[in-house]
Amino acid sequence: MHANDAAAWRHRQLEVDGVAIHAVEGGTGKQPAVMFLHGWPTCWQSFERVMAALAAHAHVVAIDLPGIGGSPTLPAASDKRTLSGYVRGAIVQLGLRHTTLVGHDVGGMIVYAFLHAWPGVLERAVIMNTAVPGVDPWHEVERNPHIWHFAFHAVPRLPETLVAGHQAEYFAFFFDALSARPEGVGPQARRVYAAAYAQPQALHAGFQWYRAFGQDAQHNHDARAHPVETPVLYLRGGAERGIELQRYVDGLCEGGLAHVRGSLIPASGHFAPDEQPEAVAAALRAFMAQT
């Protein structure tokens, strides 16, 4: 299966608690499942090439998060624990077996919330290219002046007003600044992502993720007292600036994840599924084989 062979994917529309969820599948239901959750400002297609690399040996599934792209319904709330409930509902409806849940950026925050909200459901989990609200080194990341967009996106209404109609240009700033190479997120992908956030509700949904960080931090603080035994892999781009990998691994352990290992994706910045899809797929294959 090739990433550019759109006919190879099976598209499904689910309804979970009144929210429309667009799901894309490859492989067969008899195989162990790998489910992918995108982050900001991308959509399910950020993982398309990773899915293509894994589809021969896994039941691969990606969704558009509520409000984004093919999932046009806004969720009841934007805290990551609530969003994890929609993911859980999608897993049940799709009949996924022996599931590995993989989340990039905000998707990784949802994976962390899922692990605490639904202990024992996942076979394993992968958190990529993100800091988790309330979990070390979150407060250091939050205070970093180079991460200015956390505060801007949390301002009510203003980001929607300023970004509407300029999604492509606004997103391009982050793709250029946070990738190992400016061309790491290619022109076609950029067009797809801008289109996924073209509707007003999609921009609002994305900014609402940031507005919920305070609530997420409280949820995560409260949950850390209950250890999670699911094996977890934390992936970070080797070219991502800032805090070293081990700090993130230690923070996740302190946050209640009992079995965490970390790994770097060489020659990648923040957008690893776009920048280095084969390396991400290789890391997932190795993790699945070892656990």
GUTORNU-774911 format. One line per 5 residues: number of its first residue (from 1); their letters; for each residue x, y, z of C-alpha. Coordinates in steps of 0.5 Angstrom, whole numbers, always signed. Layout:
# residues N
NUM> a> X:Y:Z ~ ... .
END
This chain:
# residues 291
1> mhand> +0:+0:+0 ~ +3:+7:-2 ~ +1:+13:+2 ~ -1:+16:-5 ~ -6:+11:-7 .
6> aaawr> -12:+14:-4 ~ -17:+8:-6 ~ -13:+4:-1 ~ -16:+7:+5 ~ -23:+5:+8 .
11> hrqle> -26:+12:+10 ~ -32:+11:+15 ~ -36:+16:+19 ~ -38:+14:+26 ~ -42:+17:+31 .
16> vdgva> -40:+17:+38 ~ -44:+21:+44 ~ -47:+25:+38 ~ -40:+27:+35 ~ -39:+25:+28 .
21> ihave> -32:+22:+27 ~ -28:+21:+21 ~ -24:+15:+21 ~ -19:+12:+16 ~ -17:+5:+16 .
26> ggtgk> -12:+0:+12 ~ -10:-7:+14 ~ -15:-12:+16 ~ -19:-13:+23 ~ -15:-19:+24 .
31> qpavm> -9:-16:+25 ~ -7:-12:+32 ~ -9:-5:+31 ~ -5:+2:+31 ~ -9:+8:+32 .
36> flhgw> -7:+15:+30 ~ -9:+22:+33 ~ -6:+28:+30 ~ -4:+35:+33 ~ -5:+42:+32 .
41> ptcwq> -5:+44:+26 ~ -6:+38:+22 ~ -11:+32:+21 ~ -11:+25:+20 ~ -7:+25:+14 .
46> sferv> -1:+27:+18 ~ +0:+20:+19 ~ -2:+17:+12 ~ +6:+15:+10 ~ +7:+12:+17 .
51> maala> +0:+8:+16 ~ +3:+6:+9 ~ +9:+3:+12 ~ +5:-1:+17 ~ -1:-3:+14 .
56> ahahv> +2:-10:+11 ~ +3:-12:+19 ~ -2:-8:+23 ~ -10:-6:+22 ~ -8:+2:+22 .
61> vaidl> -13:+7:+23 ~ -13:+15:+24 ~ -18:+20:+26 ~ -20:+27:+25 ~ -21:+30:+32 .
66> pgigg> -28:+33:+33 ~ -29:+39:+30 ~ -23:+38:+25 ~ -23:+36:+17 ~ -28:+30:+16 .
71> sptlp> -30:+30:+24 ~ -34:+37:+23 ~ -38:+36:+30 ~ -35:+40:+36 ~ -34:+36:+42 .
76> aasdk> -38:+37:+48 ~ -31:+40:+52 ~ -24:+40:+49 ~ -20:+38:+55 ~ -16:+32:+53 .
81> rtlsg> -20:+27:+58 ~ -27:+29:+55 ~ -23:+28:+48 ~ -20:+21:+50 ~ -28:+19:+51 .
86> yvrga> -29:+20:+44 ~ -23:+16:+42 ~ -25:+10:+46 ~ -32:+10:+43 ~ -29:+10:+36 .
91> ivqlg> -24:+4:+38 ~ -30:+0:+41 ~ -34:+2:+34 ~ -29:+0:+30 ~ -28:-7:+34 .
96> lrhtt> -20:-5:+35 ~ -16:-11:+38 ~ -9:-11:+42 ~ -9:-3:+40 ~ -3:+1:+40 .
101> lvghd> -5:+8:+41 ~ -1:+14:+38 ~ -1:+21:+39 ~ +3:+27:+36 ~ +3:+34:+39 .
106> vggmi> -4:+35:+42 ~ -6:+28:+40 ~ +0:+26:+45 ~ -4:+29:+51 ~ -10:+26:+49 .
111> vyafl> -6:+19:+49 ~ -4:+21:+56 ~ -11:+22:+59 ~ -13:+16:+55 ~ -8:+12:+59 .
116> hawpg> -11:+15:+66 ~ -18:+15:+64 ~ -18:+8:+61 ~ -13:+4:+64 ~ -12:-3:+62 .
121> vlera> -15:-2:+55 ~ -9:-1:+51 ~ -4:-6:+49 ~ +1:+0:+49 ~ +2:+7:+47 .
126> vimnt> +6:+12:+44 ~ +7:+20:+46 ~ +10:+24:+41 ~ +13:+31:+40 ~ +9:+34:+46 .
131> avpgv> +9:+36:+53 ~ +3:+34:+57 ~ +0:+39:+61 ~ +2:+39:+69 ~ +7:+34:+67 .
136> dpwhe> +14:+36:+68 ~ +17:+39:+64 ~ +11:+43:+63 ~ +12:+49:+67 ~ +18:+50:+64 .
141> vernp> +16:+49:+57 ~ +10:+54:+58 ~ +14:+59:+61 ~ +19:+59:+55 ~ +18:+66:+51 .
146> hiwhf> +19:+62:+44 ~ +13:+58:+46 ~ +9:+64:+45 ~ +3:+61:+42 ~ +0:+57:+48 .
151> afhav> -2:+64:+51 ~ -4:+67:+44 ~ -9:+61:+42 ~ -12:+61:+49 ~ -14:+68:+49 .
156> prlpe> -22:+68:+47 ~ -24:+69:+40 ~ -18:+73:+38 ~ -14:+68:+35 ~ -20:+66:+31 .
161> tlvag> -21:+73:+28 ~ -14:+74:+26 ~ -13:+67:+23 ~ -19:+66:+19 ~ -18:+66:+12 .
166> hqaey> -10:+66:+13 ~ -9:+59:+16 ~ -4:+57:+10 ~ +0:+63:+12 ~ +0:+62:+20 .
171> fafff> +1:+55:+20 ~ +7:+56:+15 ~ +10:+60:+20 ~ +10:+54:+25 ~ +12:+49:+20 .
176> dalsa> +18:+53:+18 ~ +20:+54:+25 ~ +19:+48:+28 ~ +21:+43:+23 ~ +29:+41:+22 .
181> rpegv> +28:+43:+15 ~ +23:+48:+13 ~ +21:+44:+7 ~ +20:+38:+12 ~ +12:+39:+12 .
186> gpqar> +11:+39:+4 ~ +7:+44:+0 ~ +1:+38:-1 ~ +1:+37:+6 ~ +1:+44:+8 .
191> rvyaa> -5:+45:+3 ~ -9:+39:+6 ~ -8:+42:+13 ~ -10:+49:+11 ~ -17:+46:+8 .
196> ayaqp> -18:+41:+14 ~ -18:+48:+19 ~ -22:+52:+13 ~ -29:+52:+17 ~ -30:+56:+23 .
201> qalha> -31:+51:+27 ~ -25:+47:+26 ~ -21:+53:+28 ~ -25:+54:+34 ~ -24:+47:+36 .
206> gfqwy> -16:+47:+35 ~ -16:+54:+39 ~ -20:+51:+44 ~ -15:+45:+46 ~ -10:+51:+48 .
211> rafgq> -16:+54:+52 ~ -17:+47:+56 ~ -9:+46:+58 ~ -11:+49:+65 ~ -16:+44:+66 .
216> daqhn> -12:+38:+63 ~ -6:+40:+68 ~ -11:+39:+74 ~ -14:+33:+71 ~ -7:+30:+70 .
221> hdara> -5:+32:+77 ~ -11:+28:+80 ~ -9:+22:+76 ~ -2:+21:+78 ~ -4:+18:+84 .
226> hpvet> -6:+12:+80 ~ +0:+8:+77 ~ -1:+6:+69 ~ +2:-1:+67 ~ +1:+0:+60 .
231> pvlyl> +8:+0:+56 ~ +9:+7:+53 ~ +14:+10:+48 ~ +16:+17:+48 ~ +18:+20:+42 .
236> rggae> +22:+27:+40 ~ +25:+30:+34 ~ +33:+29:+35 ~ +33:+37:+32 ~ +27:+39:+37 .
241> rgiel> +30:+45:+41 ~ +30:+46:+48 ~ +29:+40:+54 ~ +33:+34:+53 ~ +29:+27:+52 .
246> qryvd> +30:+24:+59 ~ +27:+30:+63 ~ +20:+28:+59 ~ +21:+21:+60 ~ +22:+22:+68 .
251> glceg> +16:+27:+68 ~ +12:+22:+65 ~ +14:+17:+70 ~ +13:+22:+76 ~ +6:+23:+72 .
256> glahv> +4:+15:+74 ~ +6:+12:+68 ~ +10:+6:+70 ~ +14:+3:+64 ~ +16:+9:+60 .
261> rgsli> +22:+9:+55 ~ +24:+15:+50 ~ +27:+15:+43 ~ +29:+20:+39 ~ +27:+21:+31 .
266> pasgh> +34:+23:+27 ~ +34:+29:+23 ~ +27:+31:+25 ~ +24:+37:+29 ~ +17:+37:+32 .
271> fapde> +13:+35:+26 ~ +16:+28:+26 ~ +10:+24:+22 ~ +11:+29:+16 ~ +19:+30:+17 .
276> qpeav> +21:+23:+18 ~ +15:+18:+17 ~ +20:+12:+15 ~ +24:+13:+22 ~ +17:+14:+26 .
281> aaalr> +14:+7:+23 ~ +21:+4:+24 ~ +21:+6:+32 ~ +13:+4:+32 ~ +15:-3:+29 .
286> afmaq> +21:-4:+34 ~ +17:-2:+40 ~ +11:-7:+38 ~ +16:-12:+37 ~ +19:-11:+44 .
291> t> +13:-11:+48 .
END
